[in-house]
Amino acid sequence: MTDFKTLAQMRRSHRKFTEQEIDGDDVKLILRAALMSPTSKGQRAWQFVVVDNKADLEKLSDAKDMGGQLIKGASLAIVVLGDPMQNDCWVEDGSIAAISMQYQAEELGLGSCWVQMRGRGLSDGTSADTVIRGILDIPENYNVLCVIAFGHKADERQPQNEDKLKWENVHIDKF
């Protein structure tokens, strides 16, 4: 197991993946990390859709005009959902679950990339939410926060550079 200090430094977004599939036990660990993530009032109201069908991955990659194409090259994607009427913190709870999955993937040596979907869409005005709901038969009461793409890394990224941390953005006691 990697210590968290190293894990945080090593976790980078990967947009290129190999063709190698992800082991089922690794997928389960990634989902376990999401299901164990903290939520507002312990509601655990998020939902996750695991997509490994290549045709559906390609459709998901076209759910918004820019920034989603990497999904089609992933071994699998996990769509993070929430019901705004059930949980006013659905965005925050889903975000915590998403990054928990990404850290778990990194610890397993896998790459991942968050693809923002909430508030995004196509130039004709169709929301990414609507597109994804149609592809995956998601009930109307759920909104799509993001799609996390996962796969074996096809590229190497340098660890975060400690010298470039913006410590000037940290304020103690008052701004």
C-alpha positions in Angstrom: 0.0 0.0 0.0 1.2 3.5 -0.9 1.3 6.1 1.9 -1.3 8.8 1.2 1.4 11.6 0.8 2.9 9.7 -2.1 -0.5 8.7 -3.5 -1.7 12.3 -3.6 1.5 13.3 -5.3 1.3 10.5 -7.9 -2.4 10.8 -8.8 -2.7 12.5 -12.1 -5.4 12.5 -14.8 -4.7 10.0 -17.6 -6.5 10.4 -20.9 -4.8 7.6 -22.8 -5.3 3.9 -21.9 -4.1 0.6 -23.1 -6.4 -2.1 -24.5 -5.9 -4.3 -21.4 -9.1 -4.9 -19.4 -9.3 -4.1 -15.7 -9.5 -7.1 -13.3 -12.9 -7.6 -11.7 -11.4 -7.5 -8.2 -9.9 -4.1 -9.0 -13.2 -2.8 -10.2 -14.8 -4.0 -7.0 -12.1 -2.2 -4.9 -12.7 1.0 -6.9 -16.5 0.8 -6.2 -15.8 -0.1 -2.6 -13.9 3.1 -2.2 -16.9 5.0 -3.5 -19.4 3.2 -1.3 -17.2 3.9 1.7 -16.8 7.6 1.0 -18.3 10.1 3.5 -21.7 11.7 2.7 -23.9 14.4 4.1 -25.9 13.1 7.0 -24.7 9.6 6.2 -27.3 9.4 3.4 -25.2 7.5 0.9 -27.7 8.6 -1.7 -25.4 8.5 -4.7 -25.8 6.0 -7.5 -23.1 4.6 -9.8 -23.4 3.0 -13.3 -20.4 0.9 -14.4 -20.1 0.9 -18.2 -17.6 -1.5 -19.9 -19.5 -2.0 -23.2 -17.4 -0.4 -25.9 -20.4 0.8 -27.9 -21.8 2.6 -24.8 -18.4 4.0 -23.9 -18.2 5.5 -27.4 -21.7 7.0 -27.0 -20.8 8.4 -23.6 -17.7 10.1 -25.2 -20.1 12.1 -27.4 -22.4 13.3 -24.6 -20.8 16.7 -24.7 -19.0 18.7 -27.4 -15.6 18.9 -25.9 -13.5 17.0 -23.4 -15.3 13.6 -23.4 -13.5 11.8 -26.3 -11.1 10.0 -23.9 -14.0 7.9 -22.6 -14.1 5.8 -25.7 -10.5 4.6 -25.1 -11.1 3.6 -21.5 -11.6 0.0 -20.3 -14.5 1.1 -18.3 -16.3 4.2 -17.0 -18.3 4.9 -13.9 -21.1 7.4 -14.1 -21.7 9.2 -10.8 -25.4 10.2 -10.2 -27.4 11.9 -7.5 -31.0 12.9 -6.9 -31.2 16.6 -6.0 -34.7 16.2 -4.5 -33.4 13.5 -2.1 -30.1 15.1 -1.2 -29.2 18.8 -1.4 -25.5 17.8 -1.2 -25.6 15.4 -4.1 -22.8 17.3 -6.0 -20.5 17.3 -3.0 -21.2 13.7 -2.0 -20.7 12.5 -5.6 -17.5 14.5 -5.9 -16.1 12.9 -2.8 -17.0 9.4 -4.1 -15.5 10.2 -7.5 -12.1 11.3 -6.1 -12.2 8.3 -3.7 -12.5 6.0 -6.7 -9.6 7.9 -8.5 -7.3 7.5 -5.5 -8.1 3.8 -5.3 -7.4 3.4 -9.0 -4.1 5.1 -8.6 -3.2 2.9 -5.6 -3.9 -0.1 -7.9 -1.6 1.4 -10.6 -4.5 2.3 -12.9 -5.2 5.6 -14.6 -8.4 7.6 -14.4 -9.8 10.9 -15.5 -12.8 12.9 -14.3 -15.0 14.0 -17.2 -17.4 16.8 -16.1 -20.9 16.3 -17.3 -23.1 18.5 -15.0 -23.7 21.7 -16.7 -22.2 20.5 -20.0 -23.8 19.4 -23.3 -24.0 19.7 -27.0 -24.0 22.9 -29.2 -27.6 22.2 -30.1 -28.6 22.8 -26.4 -29.0 19.1 -25.5 -27.5 18.6 -22.0 -25.0 15.8 -21.4 -27.4 14.7 -18.7 -30.1 14.0 -21.2 -27.8 12.2 -23.6 -26.4 10.0 -20.8 -29.8 9.3 -19.4 -30.9 8.0 -22.8 -27.9 5.8 -23.2 -28.0 4.2 -19.8 -31.8 4.2 -19.0 -31.3 6.5 -16.0 -34.5 7.5 -14.2 -35.5 11.2 -14.6 -35.0 12.0 -10.9 -31.2 11.4 -11.1 -28.7 13.9 -12.4 -25.3 13.1 -13.9 -22.4 14.7 -12.1 -19.5 13.2 -14.0 -18.1 10.2 -15.8 -14.8 8.8 -14.4 -12.8 6.9 -17.1 -10.6 4.1 -16.0 -7.9 2.0 -17.6 -4.4 0.8 -17.6 -2.1 3.9 -18.2 -0.8 4.2 -21.8 1.4 7.2 -20.8 3.5 8.2 -17.9 2.9 11.4 -16.0 5.4 13.0 -13.7 4.3 13.3 -10.1 3.0 16.6 -8.9 5.8 19.1 -8.5 6.1 20.2 -4.9 7.8 23.4 -6.0 4.7 24.4 -7.9 2.3 24.1 -5.0 0.4 27.4 -4.6 1.0 27.9 -0.9 0.1 31.6 -1.4 -3.5 30.4 -1.8 -3.6 29.2 1.8 -4.7 31.7 4.4 -4.5 31.2 8.2 -7.2 32.5 10.4 -8.3 35.3 8.0 -8.0 35.8 4.3 
